[in-house]
Amino acid sequence: MSTNSSVQPVSPVSELLSNTTCQLEEDLSISFSIIFMTVGILSNSLAIAILMKAYQRFRQKYKSSFLLLASALVITDFFGHLINGTIAVFVYASDKDWIYFDKSNILCSIFGICMVFSGLCPLFLGSLMAIERCIGVTKPIFHSTKITTKHVKMMLSGVCFFAVFVALLPILGHRDYKIQASRTWCFYKTDQIKDWEDRFYLLLFAFLGLLALGVSFVCNAITGISLLKVKFRSQQHRQGRSHHFEMVIQLLGIMCVSCICWSPFLVTMASIGMNIQDFKDSCERTLFTLRMATWNQILDPWVYILLRKAVLRNLYVCTRRCCGVHVISLHVWELSSIKNSLKVAAISDLPVTEKVTQQTST
């Protein structure tokens, strides 16, 4: 077999190769793939260990909808890094010779499906967590009586199945995922798009991702405003408000990380789908935005790891020392975020009559 890269043997997979190439530093690309995979797996493994420890310590662990959704998000990120990272490292180790090791295009199809699923599913889960917390704050009675753990599991399953369906759309439509110009990853067709179906896949992916970010922003804004109104209106029930504020801080962290990491890639895919941007002129930029999106799965678990009692308290003390004034009025964080999530979930499962009697007695 000739080593001349300008002459490729005739093979069915050669039709899936992009006609353009990215001039990138190979060593830099390999290092990025290894770093992304290693750090992502370690970060999500640590978060999963924390969640598993919380499951073992508390009997009411299965009643916490927030903890259930958080676990699903971290597990999705973990397997996304494990599968996509392993395939990427294998591609680099094989000198990106897709014609040699993937003649039937099976590996590229698996890679593309995992890329789409691991991209959309965490965004969907983040928006679902924001919706759940918004209902819990604004409509607590409805949340405690109508939204049970069974309903949350059904919504979680629906989100995962919908993400799988979107990822399988090209396969169901007898289309193939295409090897991108850098020859390091597979995705929808982004080069020389002439078919409306190829544009539809790109626009659908970008629309669903941006919609999930928009829903998260609106729900978190409503939740934050509602909590601020309660704070200024009454100084009672500080522990409950402390728990809500802590969870909102975590949700805001997830939303900010998702927006910063995913927005460039989603906007790029939308621009290519609408023919506003030519992929030939943005190959390096697209790969850079993809790496930014990959960092989202690395940073998500650290939102739960870092935004806990000790870290928040130290940040508050450092802020007061640096500014020299009383910047913000924070209550003492009596429990960590996971403990608070489980505690409020247990309270929310009380019968409605008991809650009504408690309200009338006050």
Number of C-alpha atoms within 10 A of each C-alpha: 5 8 7 7 8 7 8 13 12 9 12 13 18 16 12 19 20 18 12 16 14 16 10 12 8 12 10 9 17 17 12 14 22 15 13 19 24 16 16 27 21 15 21 27 17 16 23 19 11 15 21 13 11 16 16 10 11 12 11 13 22 15 22 24 23 22 22 18 20 23 19 18 24 25 18 21 27 24 16 24 28 16 16 21 21 16 19 23 20 14 20 17 11 12 13 17 15 21 19 13 14 14 14 14 20 14 17 24 23 17 23 24 26 22 21 20 21 26 23 24 24 28 25 24 22 23 25 22 24 28 18 18 24 23 18 19 17 14 11 15 17 13 18 20 13 10 18 17 17 12 12 20 14 12 15 20 12 12 18 20 14 16 22 18 15 19 26 21 14 19 14 11 9 8 15 20 23 24 26 23 23 21 20 22 21 26 20 25 24 22 20 14 16 9 9 9 14 17 20 15 20 22 20 15 22 23 16 17 24 20 15 22 21 15 17 29 19 15 21 23 16 19 22 18 12 14 19 13 10 13 14 8 9 9 9 10 10 13 15 13 18 20 23 22 18 21 22 20 16 20 23 19 18 24 23 16 20 25 21 14 21 25 19 18 22 24 17 22 25 23 17 22 26 15 15 10 14 17 22 16 11 14 20 17 15 19 20 14 19 18 17 18 22 23 19 23 29 24 21 26 26 18 18 22 17 12 19 18 15 13 12 17 16 11 12 17 12 12 15 14 12 9 9 9 9 11 11 9 7 11 13 12 17 12 16 16 22 21 18 21 21 23 19 16 23 17 12 22 17 12 12 14 9 10 16 11 10 10 9 8 7 5
